Amino acid sequence: MTKYQQKFAESLEPVIGVQSLALLETSERAALEERALQRITRRDVERQRNIERIVGLAADESPEVLNDTSATRDWLNQFIEYAQDINDETSQQVWARMLANYIANPESVNKRSLIALHGMDVWEVKAFIEYCSFAFLLENGWRFVFEEAITRREMWGYVQGQDYTQHFINIGLLAQEQHTVRPRSVRSLKIRYFNKEYELVLPEDLGTRGDGLEIGYGYRKFSPIGQQISKAIKARIYHGYARNLIRTLDAQRNVQFRLLETEDTYNILPTLSGVLQPAT
């Protein structure tokens, strides 16, 4: 048996429901029926295990806000249809929080987000979890990342790997367009990185400066689908990331954000997903 044949057998045997591929050489009806029954039984048992694992994880969540809107049977059926084949533990956790978010507020997760999550490979789920560690929140709770060049430079200081920004744009998790904000066009803009809130500081001479002297910054928002999936993610806090990025914006973009030392600064942003503290 070649290495390919060995790998082929090891990969397919659990799926087709026979202990040895050699058994496939027997094509009598009785043998076929037995193998089919074994395959279907094994598949259904595994699917039931996946469903119960995800539902159990979702039941352990503690949503802070509930509304009176009832869950719909068609959404739940669609969820089960997709979630039953998710056996990766990290992905199961995301699916569980998607379910918990929906039960708490059925308007917060639509079927299109389920379709998108179902289409993501495990590495994409894990990469998006990591990516969410570098996202800020607008005052309305919408996630965004600062322009790629600035974010990438700081990101690589914490995560050695590829920049998946363009990939996430391509698969619909990030908005296609990048926005530009100039201090002249905003007032009292506040952003948040987990439990720290920052406020845009306008230059004192803003009223007398020409537009050519004013430098702004670019940012890219999460798409509606990316926003809904991100709310089901427990992201890691990189405590120095926001500080370093704010300094870079000041030095390179003439944009200043000051940390607001308020009572809220010392409380984790209330979300259903919570946060994952970095290992010490």
DRENGUMI-864623 format. One record per residue (C-alpha): x, y, z; residue in three letters. Coordinates in steps of 0.2 Angstrom, whole numbers, plus 5000, padded with zeros to 4 digits. Example, Ala and Ser with C-alpha at 12.3 -4.5 7.8 and 13.67 -1.06 7.14 Angstrom:
2
SITE    px    py    pz  residuo
SITE  5062  4978  5039      ALA
SITE  5068  4995  5036      SER
***
This chain:
280
SITE    px    py    pz  residuo
SITE  5000  5000  5000      MET
SITE  5007  5017  4995      THR
SITE  5007  5032  5007      LYS
SITE  4993  5040  4997      TYR
SITE  4983  5024  4998      GLN
SITE  4986  5023  5017      GLN
SITE  4981  5041  5020      LYS
SITE  4966  5038  5008      PHE
SITE  4960  5023  5018      ALA
SITE  4963  5032  5035      GLU
SITE  4953  5047  5029      SER
SITE  4938  5039  5021      LEU
SITE  4935  5024  5033      GLU
SITE  4927  5034  5047      PRO
SITE  4916  5042  5034      VAL
SITE  4910  5028  5023      ILE
SITE  4907  5017  5039      GLY
SITE  4918  5002  5036      VAL
SITE  4933  4996  5045      GLN
SITE  4943  4992  5030      SER
SITE  4942  4998  5012      LEU
SITE  4945  4980  5006      ALA
SITE  4927  4977  5012      LEU
SITE  4921  4988  4997      LEU
SITE  4926  4974  4985      GLU
SITE  4910  4965  4991      THR
SITE  4895  4972  4982      SER
SITE  4881  4960  4987      GLU
SITE  4865  4969  4992      ARG
SITE  4866  4963  5010      ALA
SITE  4884  4969  5012      ALA
SITE  4879  4986  5004      LEU
SITE  4864  4988  5016      GLU
SITE  4875  4983  5031      GLU
SITE  4888  4996  5026      ARG
SITE  4875  5009  5023      ALA
SITE  4867  5006  5039      LEU
SITE  4884  5007  5048      GLN
SITE  4888  5023  5039      ARG
SITE  4872  5032  5042      ILE
SITE  4872  5026  5061      THR
SITE  4889  5032  5064      ARG
SITE  4886  5049  5055      ARG
SITE  4870  5052  5064      ASP
SITE  4878  5048  5081      VAL
SITE  4892  5060  5078      GLU
SITE  4880  5073  5072      ARG
SITE  4870  5071  5088      GLN
SITE  4885  5072  5098      ARG
SITE  4890  5089  5089      ASN
SITE  4873  5096  5091      ILE
SITE  4872  5092  5110      GLU
SITE  4889  5099  5113      ARG
SITE  4885  5115  5104      ILE
SITE  4868  5117  5113      VAL
SITE  4876  5113  5130      GLY
SITE  4889  5127  5127      LEU
SITE  4876  5139  5122      ALA
SITE  4866  5135  5138      ALA
SITE  4881  5140  5148      ASP
SITE  4881  5157  5141      GLU
SITE  4874  5172  5152      SER
SITE  4867  5185  5140      PRO
SITE  4864  5202  5150      GLU
SITE  4850  5208  5139      VAL
SITE  4835  5198  5133      LEU
SITE  4821  5204  5122      ASN
SITE  4803  5197  5120      ASP
SITE  4805  5191  5102      THR
SITE  4803  5173  5100      SER
SITE  4815  5161  5091      ALA
SITE  4808  5154  5075      THR
SITE  4808  5136  5071      ARG
SITE  4815  5139  5053      ASP
SITE  4830  5148  5060      TRP
SITE  4833  5134  5073      LEU
SITE  4831  5121  5059      ASN
SITE  4843  5130  5048      GLN
SITE  4856  5131  5063      PHE
SITE  4854  5113  5067      ILE
SITE  4857  5108  5049      GLU
SITE  4873  5118  5048      TYR
SITE  4880  5115  5066      ALA
SITE  4877  5096  5066      GLN
SITE  4893  5093  5056      ASP
SITE  4904  5105  5066      ILE
SITE  4916  5094  5076      ASN
SITE  4931  5106  5078      ASP
SITE  4930  5112  5097      GLU
SITE  4935  5130  5093      THR
SITE  4921  5131  5079      SER
SITE  4909  5123  5091      GLN
SITE  4911  5137  5103      GLN
SITE  4908  5150  5090      VAL
SITE  4892  5141  5084      TRP
SITE  4886  5140  5102      ALA
SITE  4888  5158  5105      ARG
SITE  4879  5162  5088      MET
SITE  4865  5151  5095      LEU
SITE  4865  5160  5112      ALA
SITE  4865  5177  5104      ASN
SITE  4850  5172  5093      TYR
SITE  4840  5166  5108      ILE
SITE  4844  5182  5118      ALA
SITE  4839  5193  5103      ASN
SITE  4833  5184  5087      PRO
SITE  4835  5200  5077      GLU
SITE  4854  5199  5081      SER
SITE  4858  5184  5070      VAL
SITE  4851  5181  5053      ASN
SITE  4852  5166  5041      LYS
SITE  4865  5174  5030      ARG
SITE  4877  5174  5044      SER
SITE  4874  5156  5047      LEU
SITE  4877  5152  5029      ILE
SITE  4894  5162  5029      ALA
SITE  4900  5154  5045      LEU
SITE  4895  5137  5038      HIS
SITE  4906  5140  5023      GLY
SITE  4921  5145  5033      MET
SITE  4935  5132  5035      ASP
SITE  4942  5129  5052      VAL
SITE  4958  5139  5049      TRP
SITE  4947  5154  5043      GLU
SITE  4937  5153  5059      VAL
SITE  4953  5153  5070      LYS
SITE  4961  5167  5059      ALA
SITE  4945  5178  5061      PHE
SITE  4945  5175  5080      ILE
SITE  4963  5182  5080      GLU
SITE  4959  5196  5069      TYR
SITE  4945  5202  5080      CYS
SITE  4958  5205  5093      SER
SITE  4964  5220  5083      PHE
SITE  4947  5228  5080      ALA
SITE  4940  5243  5089      PHE
SITE  4922  5248  5092      LEU
SITE  4913  5263  5087      LEU
SITE  4900  5271  5099      GLU
SITE  4886  5261  5091      ASN
SITE  4895  5245  5095      GLY
SITE  4901  5242  5076      TRP
SITE  4918  5234  5074      ARG
SITE  4931  5242  5063      PHE
SITE  4950  5241  5060      VAL
SITE  4961  5255  5056      PHE
SITE  4969  5256  5039      GLU
SITE  4978  5241  5034      GLU
SITE  4996  5248  5034      ALA
SITE  4995  5255  5052      ILE
SITE  4985  5240  5059      THR
SITE  4997  5227  5050      ARG
SITE  5013  5235  5057      ARG
SITE  5006  5234  5075      GLU
SITE  4997  5217  5072      MET
SITE  5014  5209  5067      TRP
SITE  5021  5214  5084      GLY
SITE  5009  5202  5092      TYR
SITE  5005  5189  5079      VAL
SITE  5018  5182  5067      GLN
SITE  5008  5177  5051      GLY
SITE  4999  5182  5036      GLN
SITE  4988  5198  5035      ASP
SITE  4970  5191  5031      TYR
SITE  4962  5208  5028      THR
SITE  4960  5205  5010      GLN
SITE  4954  5188  5012      HIS
SITE  4941  5193  5024      PHE
SITE  4935  5206  5012      ILE
SITE  4934  5193  4999      ASN
SITE  4923  5181  5009      ILE
SITE  4912  5195  5015      GLY
SITE  4917  5198  5033      LEU
SITE  4924  5215  5030      LEU
SITE  4917  5230  5020      ALA
SITE  4923  5232  5003      GLN
SITE  4926  5251  5005      GLU
SITE  4938  5259  5016      GLN
SITE  4932  5275  5024      HIS
SITE  4942  5291  5028      THR
SITE  4939  5302  5043      VAL
SITE  4946  5319  5045      ARG
SITE  4946  5328  5062      PRO
SITE  4937  5343  5054      ARG
SITE  4922  5332  5050      SER
SITE  4919  5324  5067      VAL
SITE  4915  5330  5084      ARG
SITE  4917  5320  5101      SER
SITE  4921  5304  5092      LEU
SITE  4924  5290  5104      LYS
SITE  4931  5273  5101      ILE
SITE  4934  5258  5112      ARG
SITE  4946  5244  5113      TYR
SITE  4938  5231  5125      PHE
SITE  4938  5240  5142      ASN
SITE  4947  5256  5136      LYS
SITE  4938  5270  5129      GLU
SITE  4947  5284  5118      TYR
SITE  4940  5301  5113      GLU
SITE  4946  5310  5097      LEU
SITE  4956  5326  5102      VAL
SITE  4953  5340  5090      LEU
SITE  4967  5352  5086      PRO
SITE  4965  5369  5094      GLU
SITE  4969  5378  5078      ASP
SITE  4957  5367  5068      LEU
SITE  4946  5382  5063      GLY
SITE  4960  5392  5056      THR
SITE  4969  5378  5047      ARG
SITE  4967  5374  5029      GLY
SITE  4961  5357  5023      ASP
SITE  4978  5353  5015      GLY
SITE  4986  5354  5033      LEU
SITE  4974  5342  5040      GLU
SITE  4978  5323  5040      ILE
SITE  4965  5310  5044      GLY
SITE  4964  5292  5045      TYR
SITE  4957  5277  5036      GLY
SITE  4947  5263  5043      TYR
SITE  4937  5248  5037      ARG
SITE  4921  5242  5046      LYS
SITE  4916  5224  5048      PHE
SITE  4902  5219  5036      SER
SITE  4885  5215  5043      PRO
SITE  4889  5197  5042      ILE
SITE  4906  5200  5050      GLY
SITE  4899  5210  5064      GLN
SITE  4886  5196  5069      GLN
SITE  4900  5183  5068      ILE
SITE  4912  5194  5078      SER
SITE  4899  5195  5092      LYS
SITE  4900  5177  5095      ALA
SITE  4919  5177  5096      ILE
SITE  4930  5177  5112      LYS
SITE  4945  5188  5106      ALA
SITE  4961  5190  5115      ARG
SITE  4966  5207  5122      ILE
SITE  4983  5213  5118      TYR
SITE  4985  5227  5130      HIS
SITE  4999  5236  5122      GLY
SITE  4991  5236  5104      TYR
SITE  4979  5250  5106      ALA
SITE  4991  5261  5115      ARG
SITE  5004  5258  5101      ASN
SITE  4992  5261  5087      LEU
SITE  4985  5277  5095      ILE
SITE  5003  5284  5096      ARG
SITE  5006  5279  5078      THR
SITE  4990  5288  5073      LEU
SITE  4997  5304  5082      ASP
SITE  5014  5303  5074      ALA
SITE  5010  5298  5056      GLN
SITE  4992  5305  5054      ARG
SITE  4991  5320  5065      ASN
SITE  4976  5312  5074      VAL
SITE  4976  5311  5093      GLN
SITE  4965  5300  5104      PHE
SITE  4965  5302  5123      ARG
SITE  4961  5288  5135      LEU
SITE  4946  5292  5145      LEU
SITE  4949  5288  5163      GLU
SITE  4931  5285  5167      THR
SITE  4922  5272  5178      GLU
SITE  4918  5262  5162      ASP
SITE  4937  5261  5158      THR
SITE  4939  5248  5172      TYR
SITE  4924  5237  5167      ASN
SITE  4925  5225  5153      ILE
SITE  4914  5230  5138      LEU
SITE  4897  5220  5141      PRO
SITE  4895  5208  5127      THR
SITE  4888  5191  5127      LEU
SITE  4904  5184  5120      SER
SITE  4916  5191  5133      GLY
SITE  4934  5191  5131      VAL
SITE  4949  5179  5132      LEU
SITE  4963  5185  5143      GLN
SITE  4980  5181  5136      PRO
SITE  4990  5168  5145      ALA
SITE  5002  5173  5158      THR
***
